[in-house]
């Protein structure tokens, strides 16, 4: 995505910490991150071998702003951090920033970095390790001629095995509903970062709404995301939505940067879901049941691509598509993480966004909406981004769609 397709994806975590996060504590956290699993860059290889990780204390940067900002500007501030630029080869590959609120008793903090450096699990895990003092071995792998030749055989062999497995498994193609044409957005008005909305919902009220419809935290979340997608006009009643459900395959001691797979649940768009979530629950359970113990299609494609040059990867990925509908459930966040070690956890939003891209590129990739949901400090925080520049113009439009969808579930929310 970043090197071959020129479409970098950025992971971002945004905290609203009650009270003040002392600058000394922030500096201590930033220093710890500079020696963590996230403190890495990539050394590219001209040979048909995988690129290498290079751990470096200068991989990331930190900044604690002197001037407070209004709480209403938190998303604009976060967007600025996401769009500041990352380079996983030359650095910085990530940054952590903080600023005090001018009109609420809060400190806003964001960690932002290239998705190459880590998926959501790696980011949450890496920050948590620093907060509780768990060390991470940042010793760089040897790079002698024997190591290079060994890696050469491993890369080519792994690519061939992945290709054979992909051919044998013959993954079922994902069928999307036909998109209805809409007027194209004015390219000059596109800001380069996808519209994002963040809302916080009372956790008790959310659980009650899920239970009343025979659902769970996850199935209500999925229904809300599908409802917003329907409200954009991308799908209509009767369509079947391929709902992407990311899943972590990370294990204890796992050093992988990206260890996420996923399943696709096929969800019919019906009005019945507002009072009965059991069909959606059945569909998502069936999708999880199809998850094989082996690597998924995306993982196999990644293994095939590893020893190939950027030009070839670019041609192979020319028809790649963004998710039409993605719902990533993060569960209940650890209080230490949600409070960054202050002892007072707050609301936390997580998201992945493309940066520096054009509306035409997103239009070609035919994306829809992607959302992330987590629980902390007694609240549910829902973060959603739109990958459809023609149907969702900006943050305000997306927030309005979410608010109206929550109204249908009898839920109110506080917008960030």
Phi, psi and omega per residue, in radians:
X1 nan -0.806 -3.018
X2 -1.432 -0.853 -3.024
X3 -1.505 -0.688 -3.052
X4 -1.600 -0.708 -3.047
X5 -1.701 -0.103 -3.116
X6 0.947 0.700 3.125
X7 -2.332 1.234 -3.061
X8 -1.123 2.498 3.096
X9 -1.956 2.308 -3.088
X10 -2.000 2.330 2.994
X11 -1.647 2.447 -3.129
X12 -2.470 2.360 2.998
X13 -2.049 2.296 3.128
X14 -2.173 2.162 3.127
X15 -1.855 2.509 2.909
X16 -1.975 1.660 -3.068
X17 -1.512 2.117 3.076
X18 -1.071 2.375 3.136
X19 1.396 -2.764 -3.063
X20 -1.860 2.276 2.956
X21 -1.574 1.932 -3.068
X22 -1.038 2.517 -3.126
X23 -1.052 -0.617 3.131
X24 -1.135 -0.685 3.103
X25 -1.185 -0.673 3.091
X26 -1.105 -0.781 -3.141
X27 -1.104 -0.626 3.126
X28 -1.165 -0.713 3.103
X29 -1.121 -0.786 3.139
X30 -1.077 -0.705 3.105
X31 -1.115 -0.727 3.116
X32 -1.108 -0.688 3.129
X33 -1.129 -0.483 3.117
X34 -1.253 -0.132 3.084
X35 -2.162 0.402 -3.043
X36 -1.838 -3.092 3.087
X37 -1.112 -0.335 -3.139
X38 -1.494 -0.154 -3.076
X39 -1.493 1.205 -3.078
X40 -2.517 2.675 3.053
X41 -2.192 3.068 -3.112
X42 -2.006 2.329 2.964
X43 -1.785 1.996 -3.095
X44 -1.360 2.656 -3.124
X45 -2.086 2.334 3.080
X46 -1.364 -0.213 -3.122
X47 -1.525 2.887 3.078
X48 -1.331 1.027 3.069
X49 -2.304 2.830 3.128
X50 -1.134 2.558 2.996
X51 -1.118 2.824 -3.066
X52 -1.980 2.589 2.979
X53 -1.355 2.516 3.027
X54 -2.345 1.917 -3.131
X55 -1.351 2.343 -3.068
X56 -2.601 2.383 3.111
X57 -1.227 -0.259 3.138
X58 -1.758 0.292 -3.122
X59 -1.194 -0.539 -3.095
X60 -2.102 2.973 3.101
X61 -2.308 2.801 3.132
X62 -2.396 2.692 3.135
X63 -2.738 2.237 3.036
X64 -1.953 1.931 -3.036
X65 -1.187 2.508 3.124
X66 -1.383 -0.613 -3.039
X67 -1.737 2.194 3.099
X68 -1.118 2.825 3.071
X69 -2.220 2.698 3.062
X70 -1.128 2.594 3.122
X71 -1.058 -0.515 3.137
X72 -1.192 -0.206 -3.115
X73 -1.729 0.148 -3.013
X74 -1.070 -0.706 -3.122
X75 -1.253 -0.615 3.057
X76 -1.111 -0.723 3.110
X77 -1.111 -0.777 3.132
X78 -1.104 -0.688 3.110
X79 -1.087 -0.691 3.102
X80 -1.080 -0.672 3.110
X81 -1.170 -0.694 -3.122
X82 -1.196 -0.565 -3.083
X83 -1.650 0.152 -3.072
X84 -1.292 -0.268 3.063
X85 1.814 2.274 3.114
X86 -2.353 2.594 3.127
X87 -2.472 1.913 -3.051
X88 -1.318 -0.159 3.110
X89 -1.694 -0.920 -3.089
X90 -1.617 -0.348 -3.086
X91 1.485 2.826 -0.098
X92 -1.328 2.583 3.093
X93 -1.650 -0.226 3.100
X94 -2.747 2.851 3.033
X95 -2.572 2.600 3.019
X96 -2.124 2.304 -3.051
X97 -2.352 2.694 3.110
X98 -2.513 2.636 3.094
X99 -2.705 2.510 3.097
X100 -1.411 2.598 3.033
X101 -1.391 2.430 -3.116
X102 -1.441 -0.375 -3.031
X103 -2.304 0.100 3.004
X104 -2.358 2.778 -3.140
X105 -1.492 1.255 -3.089
X106 -2.506 2.774 2.922
X107 -2.094 2.293 3.099
X108 -1.700 2.305 -3.133
X109 -2.306 2.471 3.044
X110 -2.418 2.343 2.902
X111 -1.841 2.233 -3.117
X112 -2.336 2.364 -3.141
X113 -2.850 2.874 3.119
X114 -1.064 2.429 3.081
X115 -1.088 -0.393 3.084
X116 -1.036 -0.668 -3.084
X117 -1.209 -0.562 3.131
X118 -3.126 2.549 3.001
X119 -1.414 -3.072 -3.099
X120 -0.999 -0.714 3.138
X121 -1.123 -0.694 3.126
X122 -1.173 -0.689 -3.140
X123 -1.169 -0.879 3.130
X124 -1.063 -0.768 -3.123
X125 -1.164 -0.734 -3.125
X126 -1.119 -0.737 3.119
X127 -1.197 -0.704 3.123
X128 -1.090 -0.689 3.118
X129 -1.056 -0.708 3.125
X130 -1.169 -0.731 -3.079
X131 -1.120 -0.606 -3.106
X132 -1.770 0.049 3.041
X133 1.399 0.454 3.086
X134 -1.512 2.071 -3.103
X135 -1.297 2.707 3.068
X136 -2.195 2.297 -3.104
X137 -1.275 1.920 -3.125
X138 -1.777 0.377 3.083
X139 -1.127 2.274 -3.128
X140 -1.414 2.516 -3.106
X141 -1.167 2.602 3.108
X142 -1.114 2.620 -3.056
X143 -2.264 0.557 3.113
X144 -1.292 3.077 -3.098
X145 -1.090 -0.667 3.124
X146 -1.137 -0.728 3.125
X147 -1.114 -0.691 3.138
X148 -1.140 -0.764 3.119
X149 -1.134 -0.694 3.097
X150 -1.085 -0.760 3.140
X151 -1.169 -0.603 3.105
X152 -1.031 -0.842 3.121
X153 -1.130 -0.692 -3.136
X154 -1.146 -0.738 -3.105
X155 -1.148 -0.846 -3.115
X156 -1.177 -0.754 3.121
X157 -1.094 -0.745 3.122
X158 -1.128 -0.655 3.126
X159 -1.154 -0.746 3.136
X160 -1.134 -0.794 3.137
X161 -1.061 -0.724 3.135
X162 -1.123 -0.695 3.131
X163 -1.126 -0.744 3.122
X164 -1.098 -0.762 -3.129
X165 -1.122 -0.697 -3.129
X166 -1.126 -0.707 3.122
X167 -1.134 -0.726 -3.094
X168 -1.227 -0.651 -3.087
X169 -1.343 -0.458 3.129
X170 0.781 1.201 -3.081
X171 -1.017 2.502 -3.141
X172 -1.194 2.229 -3.135
X173 -1.144 2.547 3.115
X174 -1.543 2.054 -3.114
X175 -1.656 2.248 3.136
X176 -1.864 2.593 3.016
X177 -1.102 2.579 3.123
X178 -1.177 2.303 -3.119
X179 -1.391 2.370 3.077
X180 -1.418 2.374 -3.095
X181 -1.161 2.516 3.066
X182 -2.413 2.790 3.097
X183 -1.076 2.442 -3.138
X184 -1.331 2.513 3.108
X185 -1.222 2.630 3.060
X186 -1.174 2.070 -3.075
X187 -1.002 -0.593 -3.090
X188 -1.186 -0.323 -3.127
X189 -1.600 -0.066 -3.087
X190 -1.408 2.245 -3.035
X191 -1.510 -0.145 3.107
X192 1.655 -0.315 3.073
X193 -2.120 2.272 -3.048
X194 -1.035 2.526 3.077
X195 -0.979 2.429 -3.129
X196 -2.349 2.488 3.031
X197 -2.285 2.476 3.094
X198 -2.285 2.259 3.095
X199 -2.329 2.647 3.087
X200 -2.023 2.299 -3.072
X201 -2.117 2.462 3.076
X202 -1.019 2.245 -3.067
X203 -1.119 -0.672 3.129
X204 -1.145 -0.746 3.134
X205 -1.148 -0.679 3.122
X206 -1.101 -0.831 3.140
X207 -1.069 -0.682 -3.141
X208 -1.131 -0.710 3.133
X209 -1.143 -0.696 3.113
X210 -1.140 -0.792 -3.108
X211 -1.132 -0.683 -3.117
X212 -1.087 -0.479 -3.140
X213 -1.752 0.194 3.128
X214 1.259 0.530 -3.096
X215 -2.092 -2.971 3.126
X216 -2.209 3.112 3.082
X217 -0.966 -0.726 -3.073
X218 -1.266 -0.752 -3.087
X219 -1.251 -0.613 3.059
X220 -1.136 -0.714 3.088
X221 -1.006 -0.835 3.136
X222 -1.067 -0.713 -3.140
X223 -1.131 -0.673 3.124
X224 -1.130 -0.758 -3.130
X225 -1.130 -0.737 3.092
X226 -1.106 -0.681 3.110
X227 -1.083 -0.714 3.102
X228 -1.159 -0.732 3.098
X229 -1.027 -0.754 3.113
X230 -1.099 -0.690 -3.118
X231 -1.161 -0.438 3.091
X232 -1.260 -0.289 -3.081
X233 1.592 0.026 -3.135
X234 -1.216 -0.592 3.061
X235 -2.284 2.816 3.114
X236 -2.304 2.932 3.140
X237 -0.990 2.336 -3.087
X238 1.798 -0.393 3.060
X239 -1.224 2.750 3.031
X240 -1.928 2.104 -3.073
X241 -1.647 2.194 2.990
X242 -1.381 1.774 -3.072
X243 -1.558 2.009 3.131
X244 -1.433 2.222 -3.129
X245 -2.131 1.685 -3.140
X246 -1.109 2.550 3.100
X247 -2.418 2.383 3.106
X248 -1.458 2.392 3.030
X249 -1.915 0.309 -3.085
X250 -1.221 2.389 -3.136
X251 -2.055 2.852 3.117
X252 -0.972 2.306 -3.141
X253 1.388 0.118 -3.096
X254 -1.198 2.196 -3.109
X255 -1.739 0.012 -3.109
X256 -1.145 2.494 3.072
X257 -1.282 -0.824 -3.141
X258 -2.097 2.004 -3.102
X259 -2.306 0.800 -3.099
X260 -1.973 2.310 2.984
X261 -2.066 -2.887 3.136
X262 -2.997 2.902 3.075
X263 -2.229 2.862 3.123
X264 -2.119 2.080 3.057
X265 -1.720 2.363 -3.130
X266 -1.729 1.904 -2.974
X267 -1.964 2.025 3.039
X268 -1.173 2.450 3.099
X269 -1.500 1.868 3.126
X270 -2.388 2.692 3.113
X271 -1.292 -0.264 -3.100
X272 -1.074 -0.428 -3.036
X273 -1.094 -0.380 -3.092
X274 -1.251 -0.259 3.054
X275 -2.232 -0.041 3.129
X276 -2.629 1.812 -3.136
X277 -1.586 0.026 -3.056
X278 -1.098 -0.670 3.079
X279 -1.088 -0.694 3.115
X280 -1.159 -0.675 3.109
X281 -1.108 -0.706 3.115
X282 -1.137 -0.732 -3.115
X283 -1.150 -0.728 3.141
X284 -1.223 -0.651 3.102
X285 -1.105 -0.712 3.116
X286 -1.122 -0.667 3.135
X287 -1.132 -0.772 3.106
X288 -1.084 -0.585 -3.138
X289 -1.190 -0.369 3.133
X290 -1.455 -0.144 -3.121
X291 -1.160 2.104 -3.116
X292 -1.473 2.820 3.124
X293 -1.234 -0.346 -3.131
X294 -1.536 3.137 3.140
X295 -1.168 2.568 3.123
X296 -1.444 3.133 -3.084
X297 -1.037 -0.787 -3.107
X298 -1.102 -0.725 3.119
X299 -1.110 -0.730 3.128
X300 -1.115 -0.734 3.103
X301 -1.085 -0.649 3.100
X302 -1.122 -0.706 3.130
X303 -1.166 -0.665 3.108
X304 -1.117 -0.674 -3.048
X305 -1.351 -0.390 -2.982
X306 -0.922 -0.803 -3.117
X307 -1.513 0.047 -3.073
X308 -1.571 2.711 3.100
X309 -1.314 2.827 -3.096
X310 -1.046 -0.690 -3.109
X311 -1.069 -0.752 3.141
X312 -1.200 -0.723 3.103
X313 -1.071 -0.695 -3.140
X314 -1.066 -0.725 3.137
X315 -1.216 -0.694 -3.130
X316 -1.161 -0.533 -3.059
X317 -1.730 0.269 -3.055
X318 -1.051 -0.522 -3.101
X319 -1.811 0.347 -3.118
X320 -1.137 2.627 -3.087
X321 -2.194 2.541 3.028
X322 -1.416 2.776 3.119
X323 -1.043 2.448 3.025
X324 -1.330 -0.669 -3.114
X325 -2.679 2.036 -3.104
X326 -2.209 2.338 3.112
X327 -2.296 1.917 -3.098
X328 -1.903 1.951 -3.117
X329 -1.628 2.133 -3.098
X330 -1.665 -0.162 3.111
X331 1.305 -2.746 3.132
X332 -1.524 2.107 -3.105
X333 -1.355 2.497 3.104
X334 -1.059 2.325 -3.106
X335 -1.008 -0.600 3.112
X336 -1.102 -0.754 3.097
X337 -1.155 -0.811 -3.078
X338 -1.144 -0.380 3.109
X339 -1.912 0.083 -3.104
X340 0.872 0.658 3.068
X341 1.410 0.106 -3.112
X342 -1.436 -0.300 -3.066
X343 1.564 -0.065 3.128
X344 -2.226 1.496 -3.125
X345 -1.137 2.603 3.098
X346 -2.261 -2.903 3.107
X347 -1.297 2.498 -3.122
X348 -2.315 2.245 3.083
X349 -1.953 2.425 3.084
X350 -2.236 2.527 3.130
X351 -2.777 2.813 2.965
X352 -2.155 2.287 -3.098
X353 -2.403 2.640 2.956
X354 -1.473 2.520 -3.127
X355 -2.245 2.625 3.082
X356 1.171 0.360 -3.124
X357 -1.783 2.962 -3.140
X358 -1.793 2.796 3.084
X359 -1.095 -0.616 -3.132
X360 -1.131 -0.686 3.109
X361 -1.103 -0.809 3.115
X362 -1.118 -0.674 3.131
X363 -1.065 -0.719 3.136
X364 -1.142 -0.566 -3.097
X365 -1.465 -0.118 2.951
X366 0.981 0.717 3.111
X367 -1.375 2.972 3.125
X368 -2.176 -1.835 3.099
X369 -2.244 2.534 3.060
X370 -2.234 2.473 -3.049
X371 -2.497 2.696 3.141
X372 -2.352 2.466 -3.086
X373 -2.397 2.330 3.090
X374 -2.504 2.799 -3.133
X375 -2.037 2.308 3.050
X376 -2.808 2.628 3.073
X377 0.918 0.625 3.083
X378 1.359 0.118 -3.088
X379 -2.221 2.777 3.000
X380 -1.790 2.222 3.069
X381 -1.925 2.112 -3.126
X382 -1.919 2.156 3.113
X383 -2.084 2.274 -3.103
X384 -2.357 2.497 3.074
X385 -2.267 2.580 3.130
X386 -1.832 2.379 3.065
X387 -1.898 0.299 -3.097
X388 -2.091 1.589 -3.039
X389 -1.161 -0.381 -3.089
X390 -1.459 -0.411 -3.096
X391 -1.813 -0.385 3.114
X392 -2.257 1.911 -2.973
X393 -1.360 -0.674 -3.009
X394 -2.795 -3.087 -3.114
X395 -1.031 -0.747 -3.075
X396 -1.101 -0.712 3.135
X397 -1.122 -0.739 -3.138
X398 -1.177 -0.713 3.102
X399 -1.061 -0.715 3.110
X400 -1.088 -0.706 3.111
X401 -1.110 -0.738 3.138
X402 -1.151 -0.770 -3.124
X403 -1.052 -0.755 3.138
X404 -1.189 -0.620 3.105
X405 -1.187 -0.723 3.104
X406 -1.110 -0.637 3.087
X407 -0.986 -0.644 -3.123
X408 -1.176 -0.363 3.090
X409 -1.733 0.102 -3.116
X410 1.251 0.460 -3.105
X411 -1.971 2.466 3.022
X412 -1.963 2.743 -3.084
X413 -2.552 2.718 3.062
X414 -1.803 2.106 -3.132
X415 -1.390 2.502 3.067
X416 -1.347 nan nan
